[in-house]
Every structure is written in structure tokens, then in C-alpha cells.
Amino acid sequence: MLTIVIYVVVTLIVAAALYALSIVVFGRSEPLPAVARGHTVTMLPEGPLTGDDLRSVRFGISARGYTMSEVDWALEEAATEIDRLRARLAGEGNAGEASDGADPERAPASGHGVTR
């Protein structure tokens, strides 16, 4: 019986020594300070965004975070939409310069004076 007690006591002493050594070497596992409100690692360029800007955005990963494939899908959809809208605006801008200056979107409600 004495052998078992000695074995348990020695095991507890060795475990306590290893625990104390790990605290000294690795620290006390103190929690990190809170992140400032509005801080993010995600960066976007200044000025107008392009589809490539959105495609290059990456988010931080957390244990209870998001499903990366869903966010990537959403970003791809948004990037495609931005590219489509920019191309449409560029096409309308070129067509407006080539016309006589009348804007069919701002035509009078009667429709007089507008040829389509």
C-alpha cells in the first residue's frame, strides 16, 4: 500500500513541476487585449472599387467564423455585378457622346421630340 501512495505522490509532484515549468516557459495564457472597435485586417483600396478589388479581399479566420466558400461565392457574385454595371455605364457613356445629346431616360413624359 505504501508503494502506491509513494507512486501517486511522486506522480503529482512531477506533474506540478512540469506545469510550473510550462508556465515559466510559455506564459500564463493571459487573454489578449480586446481589439479596437472598427479594426479589421480586411483592406480595400481607396477610390472606386473594381471586381478585381473584391476578388482580392480576404477575411480573418476564427473558430466560430464564417464558411469561407460562402463568403468567396458572395464576393464573386458582387464582383461580377460591379464589372457588369461598370461595363454598362461605360457603354451608355459612349452612346451618349455619339448621340445628339438627348437622353432617352430623361425624355418628357409625352415622348415628343425623342426618336428611338
C-alpha positions in Angstrom: 0.0 0.0 0.0 2.8 2.4 0.8 4.3 1.8 -2.6 1.1 3.0 -4.3 0.9 6.1 -2.1 4.5 7.0 -2.9 3.9 6.4 -6.6 0.8 8.7 -6.6 2.7 11.4 -4.6 5.7 11.3 -6.9 3.5 11.5 -9.9 1.7 14.5 -8.6 5.0 16.3 -7.8 6.3 15.6 -11.3 3.1 16.8 -12.8 3.2 20.0 -10.7 6.8 20.6 -11.7 6.1 20.2 -15.4 3.1 22.5 -15.1 5.2 25.2 -13.3 7.9 24.8 -15.9 5.4 25.3 -18.7 4.0 28.4 -17.1 7.5 29.9 -16.8 8.4 29.0 -20.4 5.2 29.7 -22.2 3.5 32.3 -20.0 0.2 32.2 -18.1 -2.1 32.1 -21.1 -3.3 35.6 -20.4 -6.2 36.7 -22.7 -5.3 39.0 -25.5 -6.5 42.6 -25.1 -9.7 43.5 -26.8 -9.5 44.6 -30.4 -10.3 48.2 -31.0 -13.8 48.9 -32.4 -13.8 49.1 -36.1 -10.4 47.4 -36.5 -10.2 44.9 -39.3 -7.4 43.1 -41.2 -9.6 43.3 -44.4 -8.4 46.2 -46.6 -10.0 47.7 -49.7 -8.3 50.3 -52.0 -9.2 53.9 -51.9 -11.5 55.2 -54.6 -13.8 53.3 -56.9 -13.9 49.5 -56.5 -13.5 47.1 -59.3 -14.3 43.4 -59.5 -10.7 42.5 -59.0 -10.6 44.6 -55.8 -13.4 42.5 -54.3 -11.9 39.3 -55.6 -8.6 40.0 -53.8 -10.3 40.7 -50.4 -9.6 38.1 -47.7 -11.2 37.9 -44.3 -9.7 36.8 -41.0 -10.5 33.3 -39.8 -12.0 32.5 -36.5 -13.2 29.3 -34.8 -16.8 30.4 -34.9 -16.4 32.4 -38.1 -18.0 32.1 -41.5 -17.9 29.4 -44.1 -15.2 30.6 -46.4 -16.7 29.1 -49.5 -19.9 31.1 -48.9 -18.1 34.3 -48.5 -16.0 33.6 -51.6 -19.1 32.9 -53.5 -20.8 36.2 -52.3 -17.7 38.2 -53.2 -17.5 36.7 -56.7 -21.2 37.5 -57.3 -20.6 41.1 -56.1 -17.5 41.4 -58.2 -19.3 40.1 -61.3 -22.2 42.6 -60.7 -19.8 45.5 -60.3 -18.0 44.6 -63.5 -21.3 44.2 -65.4 -22.6 47.6 -64.1 -19.3 49.4 -64.9 -19.4 48.0 -68.4 -23.0 49.1 -68.8 -22.2 52.6 -67.6 -19.2 52.8 -69.9 -21.4 51.7 -72.8 -24.0 54.2 -72.0 -21.4 56.9 -71.6 -20.0 56.3 -75.1 -23.5 56.0 -76.7 -24.5 59.3 -75.1 -21.5 61.2 -76.5 -22.2 59.9 -80.0 -25.9 60.9 -80.0 -27.3 64.4 -80.4 -27.2 65.0 -76.6 -30.8 63.9 -76.0 -31.1 61.5 -73.1 -33.9 59.0 -73.6 -34.1 58.3 -69.8 -34.9 62.0 -69.2 -37.3 62.5 -72.0 -40.5 64.3 -71.3 -43.5 62.2 -70.3 -45.3 62.9 -73.6 -42.4 61.4 -75.6 -42.4 64.3 -78.1 -39.0 65.1 -79.6 -37.5 61.8 -78.8 -36.6 59.3 -81.5 -36.0 55.7 -80.6 
